[in-house]
Amino acid sequence: MSNSQVLQFSYEFFPPRTPIMTRRLWRAVGQLERLNPLFFSMTYGALGSAQQISIDTAIAMHEESPVPVAAHLTCAEATRDEIDALARKLHHAGIDRIVALRGDSSVQARPGNAYHSAAELVEGLRKIADFDISVAAYPEVHPQASSAAADLQNLKLKLDAGANRAITQFFFDADCFLRFRDRANRIGIEKPVIPGILPIHNFDKVRTFSQRCGASLPRSYQGLFESVEHDQQAQYRLSVDLAVDLCERLAREGVEQFHLYTLNQTDMCLDISLALGSNVSPLRISSAA
Ligand SMILES: Cc1cc2nc3c(=O)[nH]c(=O)nc-3n(C[C@H](O)[C@H](O)[C@H](O)COP(=O)(O)OP(=O)(O)OC[C@H]3O[C@@H](n4cnc5c(N)ncnc54)[C@H](O)[C@@H]3O)c2cc1C
């Protein structure tokens, strides 16, 4: 990481389901917006009511925060018409950034006239408005991919269909991302591939979640977290240090943008971003009477 390198961050949130979670989300937004991030993103829930909360919260964030907002959209369980209507709603509300995803379906058959993949969704969104579109990438290969090469070709398809960048699934090994970026370059992917960074708020939960997504935890992590098992502050410090080390290693290889999975908890993301050189802006004074 050179002294002149300026690192930029985006932060991902999920839709709050309770009043306490809602308060926590807005606190997080208020704290992280002072770092002048590139954008906030709001994930799209798998269930009906969560989907409505996702869209409503993304629009509220767009209205309340000076930070650009990207709304995630998944197409696995909806018709094209339903997705198109949501995209138009977001566009009319002023949101011009979408994270376009296939999502995971809990139903066997897809609805008729559906988008069957994220690549098809990107093509559809391009016809609706001049959205800035991000898509998902998998340094450790999507669990359903037939091969690493097919997975990478699928990423190229999404970018060639008009996506502006890819954001990766979280990973913990810098080399894994760097090899993935090299392989992407070799097949002609030139658009930015942004590393997704997951701070480890809870080691056991992250271990379980990683197994589900096909992301591997370095062997050394188990011992490191066991050694601070009874000391919450040391656990916190360890998690921040590991994320900062990972980002610094990537920054030395030319990475300048990072997407942080906040899990709607600010402290760790704030400390990681500050350690990597982010500056805090003064508090905004509302012009409202
Ligand atoms: C940054 C990021 C944000 C995310 N946000 C959300 C979110 O908000 N909500 C949510 O529910 N999920 C989210 N996810 C998870 C995502 O929805 C799942 O990983 C899903 O299983 C795949 O979505 P995709 O967009 O990558 O799908 P796609 O790119 O369409 O493909 C996924 C897999 O299927 C294979 N594939 C695609 N098309 C074909 C084909 N025609 N033939 C054969 N194989 C094919 C691909 O190779 C790939 O392995 C996110 C993931 C990431 C990395």
The ligand as an SDF file (V2000), in Angstrom:
LIG
                    3D

 53 58  0  0  0  0  0  0  0  0999 V2000
  -22.1460   -9.2250   -3.4980 C   0  0  0  0  0  0  0  0  0  0  0  0
  -23.2830  -10.2000   -3.3100 C   0  0  0  0  0  0  0  0  0  0  0  0
  -24.5410   -9.7240   -2.9310 C   0  0  0  0  0  0  0  0  0  0  0  0
  -25.6090  -10.6010   -2.7640 C   0  0  0  0  0  0  0  0  0  0  0  0
  -26.8280  -10.0890   -2.3750 N   0  0  0  0  0  0  0  0  0  0  0  0
  -27.8940  -10.9180   -2.2440 C   0  0  0  0  0  0  0  0  0  0  0  0
  -29.1890  -10.3970   -1.8950 C   0  0  0  0  0  0  0  0  0  0  0  0
  -29.3630   -9.1850   -1.6780 O   0  0  0  0  0  0  0  0  0  0  0  0
  -30.2230  -11.2650   -1.7820 N   0  0  0  0  0  0  0  0  0  0  0  0
  -30.0730  -12.6200   -2.0100 C   0  0  0  0  0  0  0  0  0  0  0  0
  -31.0540  -13.3590   -1.9140 O   0  0  0  0  0  0  0  0  0  0  0  0
  -28.8620  -13.1390   -2.3520 N   0  0  0  0  0  0  0  0  0  0  0  0
  -27.7710  -12.3290   -2.4810 C   0  0  0  0  0  0  0  0  0  0  0  0
  -26.5490  -12.8490   -2.8470 N   0  0  0  0  0  0  0  0  0  0  0  0
  -26.4250  -14.3190   -3.0480 C   0  0  0  0  0  0  0  0  0  0  0  0
  -26.8050  -14.7500   -4.4800 C   0  0  0  0  0  0  0  0  0  0  0  0
  -28.1580  -14.4600   -4.7480 O   0  0  0  0  0  0  0  0  0  0  0  0
  -26.5510  -16.2670   -4.5740 C   0  0  0  0  0  0  0  0  0  0  0  0
  -25.1840  -16.5320   -4.4980 O   0  0  0  0  0  0  0  0  0  0  0  0
  -27.1910  -16.9830   -5.7750 C   0  0  0  0  0  0  0  0  0  0  0  0
  -27.0680  -18.3970   -5.5450 O   0  0  0  0  0  0  0  0  0  0  0  0
  -26.5280  -16.7170   -7.1180 C   0  0  0  0  0  0  0  0  0  0  0  0
  -26.8070  -15.4910   -7.5790 O   0  0  0  0  0  0  0  0  0  0  0  0
  -25.9800  -14.8770   -8.8340 P   0  0  0  0  0  0  0  0  0  0  0  0
  -26.5130  -13.5510   -9.0970 O   0  0  0  0  0  0  0  0  0  0  0  0
  -24.5370  -15.0490   -8.6200 O   0  0  0  0  0  0  0  0  0  0  0  0
  -26.4710  -15.9050   -9.9840 O   0  0  0  0  0  0  0  0  0  0  0  0
  -25.9500  -16.2180  -11.4380 P   0  0  0  0  0  0  0  0  0  0  0  0
  -24.7800  -15.3970  -11.7920 O   0  0  0  0  0  0  0  0  0  0  0  0
  -27.1130  -16.2080  -12.3670 O   0  0  0  0  0  0  0  0  0  0  0  0
  -25.4440  -17.7440  -11.3490 O   0  0  0  0  0  0  0  0  0  0  0  0
  -25.1640  -18.4630  -10.1960 C   0  0  0  0  0  0  0  0  0  0  0  0
  -24.5610  -19.8190  -10.5540 C   0  0  0  0  0  0  0  0  0  0  0  0
  -25.3280  -20.5210  -11.4990 O   0  0  0  0  0  0  0  0  0  0  0  0
  -24.5510  -20.7900  -12.6660 C   0  0  0  0  0  0  0  0  0  0  0  0
  -25.3510  -20.4910  -13.8610 N   0  0  0  0  0  0  0  0  0  0  0  0
  -25.9660  -19.3210  -14.1790 C   0  0  0  0  0  0  0  0  0  0  0  0
  -26.6220  -19.4220  -15.3460 N   0  0  0  0  0  0  0  0  0  0  0  0
  -26.4220  -20.6780  -15.7740 C   0  0  0  0  0  0  0  0  0  0  0  0
  -26.8550  -21.3980  -16.9060 C   0  0  0  0  0  0  0  0  0  0  0  0
  -27.6430  -20.8500  -17.8300 N   0  0  0  0  0  0  0  0  0  0  0  0
  -26.4510  -22.6740  -17.0090 N   0  0  0  0  0  0  0  0  0  0  0  0
  -25.6690  -23.2440  -16.1020 C   0  0  0  0  0  0  0  0  0  0  0  0
  -25.2370  -22.6070  -14.9730 N   0  0  0  0  0  0  0  0  0  0  0  0
  -25.6100  -21.3610  -14.8310 C   0  0  0  0  0  0  0  0  0  0  0  0
  -23.3790  -19.8380  -12.6040 C   0  0  0  0  0  0  0  0  0  0  0  0
  -22.2200  -20.3390  -13.2100 O   0  0  0  0  0  0  0  0  0  0  0  0
  -23.1820  -19.6820  -11.1540 C   0  0  0  0  0  0  0  0  0  0  0  0
  -22.4000  -20.7430  -10.7000 O   0  0  0  0  0  0  0  0  0  0  0  0
  -25.4460  -12.0060   -2.9880 C   0  0  0  0  0  0  0  0  0  0  0  0
  -24.1690  -12.4850   -3.3470 C   0  0  0  0  0  0  0  0  0  0  0  0
  -23.1000  -11.6130   -3.5030 C   0  0  0  0  0  0  0  0  0  0  0  0
  -21.7370  -12.1470   -3.8700 C   0  0  0  0  0  0  0  0  0  0  0  0
  1  2  1  0
  2  3  1  0
  2 52  2  0
  3  4  2  0
  4  5  1  0
  4 50  1  0
  5  6  2  0
  6  7  1  0
  6 13  1  0
  7  8  2  0
  7  9  1  0
  9 10  1  0
 10 11  2  0
 10 12  1  0
 12 13  2  0
 13 14  1  0
 14 15  1  0
 14 50  1  0
 15 16  1  0
 16 17  1  0
 16 18  1  0
 18 19  1  0
 18 20  1  0
 20 21  1  0
 20 22  1  0
 22 23  1  0
 23 24  1  0
 24 25  2  0
 24 26  1  0
 24 27  1  0
 27 28  1  0
 28 29  2  0
 28 30  1  0
 28 31  1  0
 31 32  1  0
 32 33  1  0
 33 34  1  0
 33 48  1  0
 34 35  1  0
 35 36  1  0
 35 46  1  0
 36 37  1  0
 36 45  1  0
 37 38  2  0
 38 39  1  0
 39 40  1  0
 39 45  2  0
 40 41  1  0
 40 42  2  0
 42 43  1  0
 43 44  2  0
 44 45  1  0
 46 47  1  0
 46 48  1  0
 48 49  1  0
 50 51  2  0
 51 52  1  0
 52 53  1  0
M  END
$$$$
